[in-house]
Amino acid sequence: MLSNGDISQVHLPKTERGERTFLKIIESAEKMFLDKGYHGTGIKDITDEAGVGLGTFYLYFKDKKGLYSYLISQYSHVIRYEIAKKIQAAGPGIDRKEEERLGLLAFLELVQERPHYYHIIWESLYIDRTLFIQYYATFGKLYNRQIRSAQSKGEMQNFDPEIMAFMLMGIANFIGLRYAMFDPLADLEQIASEVIRILDEGMFSKTQ
């Protein structure tokens, strides 16, 4: 699935053949960045892995950084798409709590299938800190907006929506690490439900 991503650094293909070549370069870059890291990977490593010439790389990408930026933005797009798809499949009438559970489940299923997302996204902190900040700031801004909407409907408590957004993102990230990456046999449905139960019921005992 192609999206515009960071199109300032990318020329998207206009033909089916071009799209196949473009995706081959993307897949090869993912493999090389995972195996050798960003700094250890050269453009020739990517094109050799993809089985294309150096000139073909520059038809689509200005440089390695442009390709990497596109990957990060593409991951953001795919994650949001998979979450939205899971929620929409549940049909109308579900509340925000169930949307949160389904969204978390979609994220866990995706990163269990594609654990390289973690490696490549988090490496951006050491490649270009602004990429890392922008990635999570964009997610946070969108999440903030959804939380405000849920609060206006009385479906979420009126805590600071930005803090809530980053708290929920942090939970998803580290639950994903523990269960989707470290334990590929984990029951993700049960884990997502337990996370929501903890959030719903609270984890601190109330003083009598």
C-alpha positions as CSV (number, residue, x, y, z in Angstrom):
1,M,0.0,0.0,0.0
2,L,1.5,3.3,-1.1
3,S,0.7,6.6,0.5
4,N,2.1,10.0,-0.3
5,G,4.3,9.9,2.9
6,D,7.0,12.5,2.9
7,I,6.6,13.5,-0.8
8,S,9.1,16.4,-0.5
9,Q,11.9,13.8,-0.8
10,V,10.1,11.2,-3.0
11,H,8.9,10.8,-6.6
12,L,6.1,8.3,-6.5
13,P,5.9,5.9,-9.4
14,K,3.3,6.5,-12.1
15,T,3.1,3.0,-13.6
16,E,2.5,-0.5,-12.2
17,R,6.0,-1.5,-13.2
18,G,7.4,1.5,-11.5
19,E,5.4,0.8,-8.4
20,R,6.8,-2.8,-8.2
21,T,10.3,-1.4,-8.5
22,F,9.6,1.3,-5.9
23,L,8.2,-1.3,-3.4
24,K,11.2,-3.6,-4.1
25,I,13.5,-0.7,-3.1
26,I,11.4,0.0,0.0
27,E,11.4,-3.7,1.1
28,S,15.2,-3.9,0.5
29,A,15.8,-0.7,2.5
30,E,13.8,-2.1,5.4
31,K,15.8,-5.3,5.4
32,M,19.1,-3.5,5.2
33,F,18.2,-0.9,7.9
34,L,17.1,-3.8,10.1
35,D,20.3,-5.9,9.5
36,K,22.9,-3.2,9.4
37,G,21.3,0.0,10.8
38,Y,20.9,3.2,9.0
39,H,24.5,4.4,9.2
40,G,25.8,1.0,8.2
41,T,23.7,0.8,5.1
42,G,24.7,2.4,1.8
43,I,22.5,3.1,-1.1
44,K,24.4,0.5,-3.1
45,D,23.5,-2.1,-0.4
46,I,19.8,-1.2,-0.9
47,T,20.0,-1.4,-4.7
48,D,22.0,-4.6,-4.7
49,E,19.5,-6.2,-2.4
50,A,16.7,-5.0,-4.6
51,G,18.4,-6.1,-7.8
52,V,18.2,-2.6,-9.4
53,G,20.8,-0.1,-10.6
54,L,21.9,3.0,-8.6
55,G,20.3,5.2,-11.2
56,T,16.9,3.6,-10.5
57,F,17.2,4.6,-6.9
58,Y,17.5,8.2,-7.8
59,L,14.4,8.1,-10.0
60,Y,12.4,7.9,-6.8
61,F,14.5,9.2,-3.9
62,K,16.8,12.2,-3.5
63,D,19.1,10.4,-1.1
64,K,19.1,7.8,1.7
65,K,17.7,10.2,4.2
66,G,14.7,10.9,1.9
67,L,14.0,7.2,1.6
68,Y,14.2,6.8,5.4
69,S,11.9,9.8,6.0
70,Y,9.4,8.3,3.6
71,L,9.6,5.0,5.5
72,I,8.8,6.7,8.8
73,S,5.9,8.6,7.4
74,Q,4.6,5.5,5.7
75,Y,4.6,3.5,9.0
76,S,2.6,6.3,10.6
77,H,0.1,6.1,7.8
78,V,-0.1,2.3,7.9
79,I,-0.6,2.2,11.7
80,R,-3.4,4.7,11.7
81,Y,-5.0,2.9,8.7
82,E,-5.0,-0.5,10.5
83,I,-6.4,1.0,13.7
84,A,-9.2,2.8,11.8
85,K,-10.0,-0.4,9.8
86,K,-10.3,-2.5,13.0
87,I,-12.6,0.1,14.6
88,Q,-14.8,0.5,11.5
89,A,-15.1,-3.3,11.2
90,A,-16.8,-3.4,14.6
91,G,-19.6,-1.4,13.2
92,P,-21.5,1.7,14.5
93,G,-22.5,2.2,18.1
94,I,-19.3,1.2,20.0
95,D,-18.1,3.5,22.7
96,R,-14.7,5.1,23.1
97,K,-13.5,2.4,25.6
98,E,-14.1,-0.3,23.0
99,E,-12.4,1.9,20.3
100,E,-9.4,2.1,22.5
101,R,-9.3,-1.7,23.0
102,L,-9.7,-2.3,19.3
103,G,-7.1,0.3,18.4
104,L,-4.6,-1.2,20.8
105,L,-5.3,-4.7,19.5
106,A,-4.8,-3.5,15.9
107,F,-1.4,-2.0,16.9
108,L,-0.3,-5.1,18.7
109,E,-1.2,-7.3,15.7
110,L,0.5,-5.1,13.3
111,V,3.8,-4.9,15.2
112,Q,3.8,-8.6,15.9
113,E,3.6,-9.1,12.1
114,R,6.1,-6.3,11.4
115,P,8.5,-5.9,14.3
116,H,11.0,-4.0,12.1
117,Y,8.7,-1.0,12.6
118,Y,10.1,-0.5,16.1
119,H,13.7,-0.8,15.1
120,I,13.4,1.7,12.2
121,I,11.2,4.2,14.0
122,W,13.2,4.3,17.2
123,E,16.5,4.5,15.3
124,S,15.4,7.8,14.0
125,L,16.2,9.3,17.4
126,Y,19.9,8.8,16.6
127,I,19.6,9.7,12.9
128,D,17.5,12.9,13.0
129,R,15.9,13.8,16.4
130,T,13.4,16.0,14.6
131,L,12.1,12.9,12.7
132,F,11.5,11.1,16.0
133,I,9.8,14.0,17.6
134,Q,7.7,14.8,14.6
135,Y,6.5,11.1,14.4
136,Y,5.2,11.0,17.9
137,A,4.1,14.6,18.0
138,T,1.9,14.0,15.0
139,F,0.4,10.9,16.6
140,G,-0.1,12.8,19.8
141,K,-1.9,15.7,18.1
142,L,-4.3,13.3,16.3
143,Y,-4.9,11.3,19.5
144,N,-5.5,14.6,21.4
145,R,-8.2,15.5,19.0
146,Q,-9.9,12.2,19.4
147,I,-9.8,12.4,23.1
148,R,-11.3,15.8,23.2
149,S,-14.1,14.6,21.0
150,A,-14.7,11.6,23.4
151,Q,-14.6,14.0,26.4
152,S,-17.2,16.2,24.8
153,K,-19.5,13.2,24.5
154,G,-18.9,12.2,28.1
155,E,-17.1,9.0,27.1
156,M,-13.8,10.0,28.8
157,Q,-12.9,11.8,31.9
158,N,-11.8,15.5,31.6
159,F,-8.1,15.0,32.3
160,D,-5.5,16.8,30.2
161,P,-6.0,15.4,26.7
162,E,-2.4,15.7,25.7
163,I,-1.1,13.9,28.8
164,M,-3.8,11.2,28.2
165,A,-2.7,10.9,24.6
166,F,1.0,10.3,25.4
167,M,0.2,8.1,28.3
168,L,-1.9,5.8,26.1
169,M,0.7,5.9,23.3
170,G,3.4,4.9,25.9
171,I,1.2,2.0,27.1
172,A,0.8,0.8,23.5
173,N,4.5,1.1,22.8
174,F,5.7,-0.9,25.8
175,I,2.9,-3.4,25.8
176,G,3.8,-3.9,22.1
177,L,7.4,-4.5,23.0
178,R,6.7,-7.0,25.8
179,Y,4.0,-9.0,24.1
180,A,4.0,-8.5,20.4
181,M,7.8,-8.5,20.0
182,F,9.3,-10.5,22.9
183,D,6.5,-13.1,23.1
184,P,5.1,-13.8,19.6
185,L,2.7,-16.5,21.0
186,A,1.0,-14.0,23.3
187,D,-2.8,-13.8,23.3
188,L,-3.1,-10.3,22.0
189,E,-6.9,-10.2,22.3
190,Q,-6.7,-11.0,26.0
191,I,-3.8,-8.6,26.6
192,A,-5.6,-5.7,25.0
193,S,-8.7,-6.4,27.0
194,E,-6.7,-6.5,30.3
195,V,-5.0,-3.2,29.5
196,I,-8.4,-1.6,29.0
197,R,-9.8,-3.2,32.2
198,I,-6.9,-1.8,34.2
199,L,-7.5,1.7,32.8
200,D,-11.2,1.4,33.3
201,E,-11.1,0.1,36.9
202,G,-8.0,1.9,38.1
203,M,-4.8,0.4,39.5
204,F,-4.7,2.2,42.9
205,S,-6.6,1.0,45.9
206,K,-9.0,3.6,47.3
207,T,-8.5,4.6,50.9
208,Q,-11.5,3.5,53.0
